[in-house]
Amino acid sequence: MHRGFAFILLATVFFSSMEVALKTVAADFNPVQLTCTRFLVGGLLLIPFALRGLRQHKARLDAGAWKAFAGLGFLGLVVSMVLYQLSILHAPASVISVLFSCNPVLVLAFAWLILHADIRPQHLLALVMEVGAALIIIDPLHTSLDPAGIVLVLLSAATFALYAVLGKRQCARYSAVAVTCFSCLAASAEMILLMLLSHLGPVASLLRDAGLPMFAAMPFFAGYSADNIPNVIYICVCVTAGGYACFFMGMEATSPIQASLAFFLKPVLAPILAMIFLGEHIPWNMWLGIALMLAASVVSMIPAWTALMDARPFVIRRLLHRRC
């Protein structure tokens, strides 16, 4: 197997197992505590890859860079991933994984609104298909799902898509893996600060009075046991650090389009893993929604594939010219 596709396959497995792994420990930890641990360990393990990305882009970190990483980390990791962790408490892992997978099409929408990126009819069709897939999965007229879980995961997907769009310029300057790594570390520092503030008497009382007791006096080390430590290690090392590292190495060895296969396959593989390891029932409407979501992803990629195919003769001519 080509080395790049081996990395993409590993990234797909790691990303697809995320919801299952998080579900197994979600009740043991405070959502902010687990999110902070996950991205702190993951960010530290990504440092070697990030430093290599900086060297390749001939970039240096300064106060402005860290300010940008802090902003991105707060939006895409503190806000989005805490919402995501909360959603896991209210809905099945299979539903959460599939609904969160709609974020690539949301990226297209935000890129059009914020970056004025070119949006094609295929992108609009894919967006409509994604909305239709979400409605099929939720089945609002007959659903037994907790609405809180649905709202939380959709908000998480939207804020993560916004994080991806706003980080596009930083990725071009510092490399995608560097932005991911340093955003993880900045977000972890922000979460540690929030956790410290939550222990202040007036702040803790205010949060409890507001009906948010889980955010008052948030623990740092509570919840760990011999039973859940292996799962926590898997979440930090494999899902977070390993998933991102494999994804970026696969992208380097192939292309962004081929690396995106990880997100095409995740909506299919994640529910299967939830069914095997958590015993979750996957109803027919979810399989139908998954199929429509996969179709939407394929449709959204048509302009990129077309552009790649159109560019191939030019690339071949350049290579032949260099050899001559």
Salt bridges, closest charged atoms under 4 A:
GLU19 OE2 - LYS266 NZ 2.75
ASP118 OD2 - ARG120 NE 2.60
ASP139 OD1 - HIS142 ND1 3.42
ASP146 OD2 - HIS90 ND1 3.16
GLU252 OE1 - ARG52 NH2 3.26
